[in-house]
């Protein structure tokens, strides 16, 4: 019969590994399938950092006209475009009159099995 290794030797702090103790970090649960191509699925927990400056290519949590969403940030010819990672959904262009606020940059995802 196989014995399990000594648990003490395998102890890992997820708080330390994922920097969950940082005051700028929070968790959000995903609803929907618009980010499947990035490996983010409905029900996953995302670890989001408010202190990271959002840049082109980052996956972000944002609000557009008060609606929260998770998309890939794209800066195209001076225009902000929020792109899903699922071809079923169109890109969301931020246009004049839209309220747009970045709530943080996604650093990790956690999935239950």
N, C-alpha and C positions, 0 to 999 in steps of 0.2 A: 504494500500500500504506500502510495506517495505521501510524504509529509509536506505540509505547507512550510514555506520558509519563515524564518523568524520575522514577525510583523514589525518589530522595532527597526530592523534593517531596511524595511521598505517604506517607512513613514515619510510621507510627502505632505507638506502643507499647501493646499490649493490657494489659501489666502496669500501665501508668500509667492508661489509660482505664478499666479495670475494677478498679483498686486491688488487683491480685493480690499485691502485695508486702506488704500489711498482714499482720501476724502473726495476726490474727483471722480471716483469709479462707482458705477451702479450697474444693476442687472435689469434686463428687460426680456420678456418672453415674446417670441415671434408668433405671429398669426398670419397665415397665408403662405403662398408658394412662389412669390415673385423673386426670391433670391436663391432658388434651388441650384442654379448654375454656379453659385459661389459656395455651395455646400452648406447653406443655411436653410433649414426646413422648419415647417410649422411645428411649434412646441419647443424648439430649441431655446436655450437661454443664451443671450448675448451679453458679453461683458463690454461695457461702454465707458470710455474715458472722456470726460468733459474738458480736460486740460490739453488734449492733443489738438493741434491746429489742423482742421480738415483741409485736405489737399486733393487735387485731381487724382482719381483712382481709389481713394479711400471709400470704404463702406461706412455710411453714417446713419445715425438716427437723427431725424429732422422733423420739423413741423412745417407744413405748407397750408396756409390759411387755417391754422389750428389743428390740422389733421396729422397725427404722428405717422411716420413711415420709416422704413429701412430701405435704402437704395445706395447704389454706387454713385459717388459724386464725379461729375464730369464737367470740366470747364472748356467750352468750345467757342472760340472766337469772342471771348468776353461774356458769354452767356452761361448761366448755371443750368445744367441738365442733370436730372436724377434718373439714373438708368437701372431698370430691373435686371436681374440675371435669369430671366425666363422669357423666351420669345413670345409667349402668350400675351405679354403686357407691353404697352407702349412706354416710351420714355416720357418723363414729366419735365417740361420746360418751365423754368421760373420766368414769368412774364411780369411786365409792369403792372402794379396793383396787387400782386401776390404778396402775402405775408410769408416770409421764409426765415427760419431760425434753425441753426445746427445745434442739436442737443448733445452731440458727442460722436466720437469715432469708435467703431467696433474694433476691439483688439482680439477677442476670442469668442468661440461659441462652445456651448456644452450641450450634449444631447443625452437624453435618457434612452436606455435600451431595455 
